């Protein structure tokens, strides 16, 4: 909401009111655009984090499959059971599995933007 005040009665002409209404419409449009950009940036960051987590989980599932000579579902079940019994997030358990095999402290995935 935009409030304008004048020190005298009928202090604004019709042209003044039209100018202010135009300014208010432009300002509202700019604010909507800023909010939309912020929402899209947040969504992109969330998707990137999800893809990063998924990559680490998939790598760990593959490692468990190789070590235990089992199928994907069984390997994923082993990983989720370890997550549940230790009360640790699945992606953190997966990162621990990959770190124990590769020795790398930080597992990264690269995505084109």
C-alpha positions in Angstrom: 0.0 0.0 0.0 1.2 3.5 -0.9 0.0 6.5 1.1 0.4 10.1 0.0 -0.3 13.1 2.1 -0.8 16.8 1.3 -0.7 19.8 3.6 -3.8 21.2 1.9 -7.2 20.0 0.8 -7.4 18.5 -2.7 -3.6 18.8 -2.8 -3.2 16.3 -5.7 -4.3 16.8 -9.3 -5.7 14.1 -11.5 -2.3 14.0 -13.2 -0.5 13.6 -9.8 -2.8 10.6 -8.9 -2.3 9.0 -12.3 1.5 9.4 -12.0 1.5 7.8 -8.5 -0.7 5.0 -9.6 1.7 4.3 -12.5 4.6 4.3 -10.1 2.9 2.0 -7.7 2.1 -0.5 -10.5 5.7 -0.5 -11.7 7.0 -0.9 -8.1 4.6 -3.8 -7.5 5.7 -5.4 -10.8 9.3 -5.1 -9.7 8.6 -6.6 -6.3 6.8 -9.6 -7.9 9.8 -10.1 -10.2 12.3 -10.0 -7.3 10.2 -12.5 -5.4 9.9 -14.9 -8.4 13.7 -14.7 -8.9 14.3 -15.5 -5.3 11.9 -18.5 -5.4 13.6 -19.8 -8.5 17.0 -19.5 -7.0 15.9 -21.4 -3.9 14.3 -24.1 -6.0 17.6 -24.4 -8.1 19.6 -24.7 -4.9 17.3 -27.3 -3.5 17.4 -29.4 -6.7 21.2 -29.1 -6.8 21.5 -30.4 -3.2 19.0 -33.2 -4.0 21.1 -34.2 -7.1 24.3 -34.1 -5.1 22.8 -36.3 -2.4 21.3 -38.7 -5.0 24.7 -39.0 -6.7 26.4 -39.9 -3.4 23.7 -42.4 -2.5 23.9 -44.0 -6.0 27.7 -44.3 -5.7 27.3 -46.0 -2.3 24.6 -48.4 -3.6 27.0 -49.3 -6.4 29.8 -50.0 -4.0 27.6 -52.1 -1.8 26.4 -54.1 -4.8 30.1 -54.8 -5.8 31.1 -55.7 -2.3 28.1 -57.9 -1.5 27.4 -59.2 -5.1 23.8 -58.2 -4.7 21.2 -56.3 -6.8 20.4 -52.7 -6.5 17.3 -53.1 -4.3 19.2 -55.2 -1.8 22.1 -52.8 -1.7 19.7 -49.9 -1.2 18.0 -51.8 1.6 21.4 -52.4 3.3 22.1 -48.6 3.1 18.7 -47.6 4.4 18.8 -50.1 7.3 22.2 -48.7 8.3 20.8 -45.2 8.2 17.8 -46.2 10.3 19.6 -48.2 13.0 22.3 -45.5 13.4 19.7 -42.7 13.1 21.9 -40.9 10.6 20.7 -39.4 7.3 20.9 -41.7 4.3 23.2 -39.3 2.4 25.6 -39.1 5.3 25.8 -42.9 5.6 26.3 -43.1 1.9 29.1 -40.5 2.1 30.7 -42.5 4.9 30.6 -45.6 2.7 32.3 -43.8 -0.3 34.8 -42.2 2.0 35.8 -45.5 3.5 36.4 -47.0 0.0 37.9 -44.0 -1.8 39.6 -42.2 1.1 38.2 -38.9 -0.2 36.7 -36.7 2.5 34.5 -34.7 0.1 32.5 -36.3 -2.6 31.3 -33.8 -5.2 29.2 -34.1 -8.3 29.3 -31.5 -11.1 26.3 -30.3 -12.9 26.1 -28.0 -15.9 24.1 -24.8 -15.2 
